Amino acid sequence: MFTLTLGCATQEPVDEEGPLAKEAQQSGDEAGATYNPPPQMNFGPAIEYQSEEDIGLVARVHFATHTPDFERAWEFYQLLGYSTGRSGFPLTNTHVMARALGMFDLCQYELARGAVIDIPGSVNTVNVDLLQFKTPFNDDPPYELPNHLGMAYAAMLTTNLDADYAFLKSKGVDFLSAPYGQPGERFAFFRDVDGVLYKLMEDTTQSKPAVADAKTKATTAHVIAMPYIGINVSDLDKSLDFYQRLGYTDVTPIPKRRSTLAEAQAYGLDAPFEYQGADVALVRGDKHRLRLLQWIAPFNSEPPYPAPINHIGINRIAVVVADMERAVSILKSQGVKFLSEIAPCCSGTGEDAMAIVHALDPDGVFVELVGPITPRPAAPQPAHCGPFEVKMPTAEDIKDFTQGS
């Protein structure tokens, strides 16, 4: 049995008629009560493992995107409605934590700034781990189009697509096209200030007023949820097998289809596309979804972002497991590859009761497992490294956020 709480903004009830309502309702207790978690996110009743192969995955914590300029990126995300978050995490960490991010030749990495940002009142988890690395720094651009292998984009749900399109365009946001599709199902891709792709989708069954942020007085978009993270794969069957092993066993196939030219242009493409795929979701916890697509044409064979995990763009998704050591043992026995050993996280001391480790999907996409471990002594720094140092952010750096722990 296992119960886990993570710091998170208050979630409000959703309209029972909206497309996320069923998902939200199922995320409550076994009686199917409307999902309305308190400020400390509760992922439902204590779980029972369903089989010896069940790794106990219960929720998405966030996805991580990296930026060369935290302040500029934070200003951008506030336009979408992000106004809260958690910060105050160490800017440096242990050698073991550096290894967990694929930084094997570093004694310690160093962040310039970082925060897990959130939209108050969102229907589901919309958290983004927004990080600016100082060492090592990678300024390679993110994926240019939504058909690139890997985590190409995240979908955001808005209650007023036309208003948000006009508002964001007025702020200079780069859209791949005007809104496309049938009423109630329209979407428009846009890029954040660093070029990271998002798919803005409409939900006309709910309403949310444009908010004048109390701090900035700036009007924001009408974003209420993150329906899914888009992951492009080279072999749908292999990827389905991998993600089902993680716990994404609620599978809705997306049959092979060919687009019109107009739809292709909405994706930033200059010719009709063809793909097949599946939406996969957890059957417990927050029941979040991933969208796996295998692009047939045009197929971009360039691999996903490699290690180290500091690339501009959506570089990893973080998900919670009930018992880290159990989950890793099960996955290793099934042939799943990991970037490193388990790393105690994230106080900077190496003496934490929580830990992270990155599993690699069949295409090399990083799936960060987060979960409790048996307490252990901190691993010593390698002999060639200097004295261990923990740097903390300044009060000015974290003034907009709740202090993390």
Secondary structure as GFF3:
##gff-version 3
##sequence-region A 1 405
A	DSSP	beta_strand	5	7	.	.	.	ID=ss1
A	DSSP	alpha_helix	21	26	.	.	.	ID=ss2
A	DSSP	beta_strand	40	42	.	.	.	ID=ss3
A	DSSP	beta_strand	57	66	.	.	.	ID=ss4
A	DSSP	alpha_helix	70	80	.	.	.	ID=ss5
A	DSSP	beta_strand	84	87	.	.	.	ID=ss6
A	DSSP	alpha_helix	95	100	.	.	.	ID=ss7
A	DSSP	beta_strand	110	118	.	.	.	ID=ss8
A	DSSP	beta_strand	128	135	.	.	.	ID=ss9
A	DSSP	beta_strand	150	158	.	.	.	ID=ss10
A	DSSP	alpha_helix	161	170	.	.	.	ID=ss11
A	DSSP	beta_strand	174	175	.	.	.	ID=ss12
A	DSSP	beta_strand	187	191	.	.	.	ID=ss13
A	DSSP	beta_strand	197	202	.	.	.	ID=ss14
A	DSSP	beta_strand	223	225	.	.	.	ID=ss15
A	DSSP	beta_strand	229	232	.	.	.	ID=ss16
A	DSSP	alpha_helix	236	246	.	.	.	ID=ss17
A	DSSP	beta_strand	250	258	.	.	.	ID=ss18
A	DSSP	alpha_helix	261	266	.	.	.	ID=ss19
A	DSSP	beta_strand	274	281	.	.	.	ID=ss20
A	DSSP	beta_strand	289	297	.	.	.	ID=ss21
A	DSSP	beta_strand	313	321	.	.	.	ID=ss22
A	DSSP	alpha_helix	324	333	.	.	.	ID=ss23
A	DSSP	beta_strand	337	338	.	.	.	ID=ss24
A	DSSP	beta_strand	343	345	.	.	.	ID=ss25
A	DSSP	beta_strand	354	360	.	.	.	ID=ss26
A	DSSP	beta_strand	366	372	.	.	.	ID=ss27
A	DSSP	beta_strand	402	403	.	.	.	ID=ss28
###
